[in-house]
């Protein structure tokens, strides 16, 4: 391969491309070319051409030019950071499925770290989550084949496949020394990005699994539907645990739903177009009711944007464990109709101007990774007056619903969040009845 051909190839790779996404969203305007840089060193080009030629001539098996060039591109991007990568047609399809919320696979969010596949988070109610895979686990084998730095990028594609087919993952759990084999069956992963319920009268629980295209509008619909049944809202628990992130634009939209004013997030990069600032607009879905946000080590990227925005604007109390620490924004730059480069183009900063890259967001109240359990039997047959035979009926006596009483007992963090939220609600002045808005109307587009 001549140096002239290599120079032409490199020129194609650094040519201006259309900006397709903020954190992988395909519809943004084109970006200008990067500032002029020093030309590539000719000695480096000659070295690349020489290695390319030697592989073509002497490698034990024949390798075509396209395979070698794509491997070179992947190697170039793989040495930048864990989130920059070359996207072929299949990877582009997977990216589109992720943002739309439906695909065939196991329900895992993974990243490539030093040639290993590390789990950011399993998605709720998927084969991965039901199989016991946790944030921070490392996948070391797929169907018995070891994952190496050379095969880790391609190994991600093996997690997806036909519905009903099985795959066995060798998983090294956090703090473990020996991996365990977990057999999972692929299924249609339909990720409902938002779930919600009343945990107690006046206290709403909202869980965001992933930030997709419609997550902001789904939050509005879910809360409005819940408030049709009871309008009084004393507090909101927003659960972002094991949320691997998603679209930056959706994170901004969700943050805006609970803020009346203030900066949500800013981004800064080398290109002028990467320097952005997002501000909240008036209107709070929760009418100013106190909020607690639950986070853990699997709370990443767009989920950290929301946690940081609500924390720095003093809108919510953050509880749980330190977040993942992905403080960068990826942009998809198309090369042609079926190939693109996902490139880290900016860092994002919380409203206080802090970059959480590799540091994460530290909770206001830190919680251990604990679990509450119910005793097999009650410690006493008599727990109060109501348990005495022939007791005098009370005016306000209500039969205890044990299923309701223990509905959150196995979730330690949720139980603690509810206790804190009740304390915050006691400090809040009640909203006058004539000015209250029982069911907030959809807003903010």
C-alpha positions, 0 to 999 in steps of 0.5 A: 500500500503506497504512502499516497493511498494512506494520505488520501485515506487519512484525509477522508477520516479527518474531513468535516462531517455532519453532527448527528447526535448529542450523546447519540441522537441523530438530528443535529446541525452540521459542525464546522471543521476543526481548527487547523492542525499540524500535518501528519508526520510523514515518518508515521505515514510510512510506518503505517504503510510499511506495517500494512504491506507486511501484514498483507504479504506475510500474515499466515492467512490472507486479509483483505484491505477493507478488514485491515483498514476497519481494524486500523480505524477501530484501533485508532478510536479505541485508544482515545477513551472507552466511549469513542468507536467506529460504527458499522451498519450493525452498530448503527442499527443497535444505536438506533434501537437503544434510543428507541427502546426496543431490541433483541438481546439480554438487556445489558449496558456495557463499556470497553475498559482496557479490553474488558467488558464492564457492566454499567448496569443491567436494565430492569426486568430483563434476562441480565437483571433476572440472571443476577448481573450487577453494575460493575461486573466484568464479562470475561467469556461469551460462550466459553470464548475469552474476551481479549483486548483485540476481541472486546469491541466485536464481543459486544455484538454477541450479546444480541441475537435471535429471540429464544437463543441462549448465551452463556456469559462468564461473569466476574462479580465485584470483589470476586476472584473467580468468574461464574457462568450465567446462562441467559436467553435472548428476548425482545427488550422493550425498555419502558423508560419510566415507571411510577406508583404511589408508595404511600398517600401523597408520596410518588415513586418515579423510576427512570430506567434509561433516557430515550427519545420520549422519556421527558414526555413519559415522565409528564404522562406518568405523573399526570396519570398518578395524580388523577387518582389523588391530587395531594402531592407531598413528595417525589422519589426519583429513582436513577439507580442502575440507569446507564444514561442515554440522550443528553436532550432527554436528560435536560428535558427531565431536569427542566420538568422539576426546575423553575429556573437555573442552569441544567448543564453546560458542555465544553469541547474543542469545537465552538459548536460543542460549547452549549448551556441549557437553562430551565424554564418556568414550570415544576411538575411537582409544584415544589414538593420536596424530592429525593433522588436515589443513585448508585454506582450504576447511575451514569451519563445522562442520569448523572446530568439530572442528579447534578442539576437537581442537586446543584439547584437545591431542588432535590436531596441525593441519596445512595452511593457515588455515581459512575462518573461519565462526564463526557458527551459523544457525537455521532459523525457520519462517514457515509449512509451506513458508517459513522464514528461515535466520538467524544466531543465535549465534557459536561459540567453541572450547574456549579461548574464541576466536571464529574468525569471519573469522579461521579456525584457524591450523594448528600446522604450516603447509604450502604448496599444493604437489604431489609428482610421481614422476619419469618414470624412475628416476635409477638402475637400481641402488637397492640390493643387491636390484637386483644380478644373482644377489644373495644372497637376504635373509631379510627381502627383500620385493619392493617394491610400487611402486603402494603405495610411491607411493600418496600421492606426489601428496598432499603434505599427506597425505605430510607428515601421515604423517611427523609422525604416525610421529614422534608414534607413536614417543613414545607408550608402547605399550598393554599387550596385555591392556588393548588394545581391538582393535575398539572397540564403537559408543558415544555413541548 
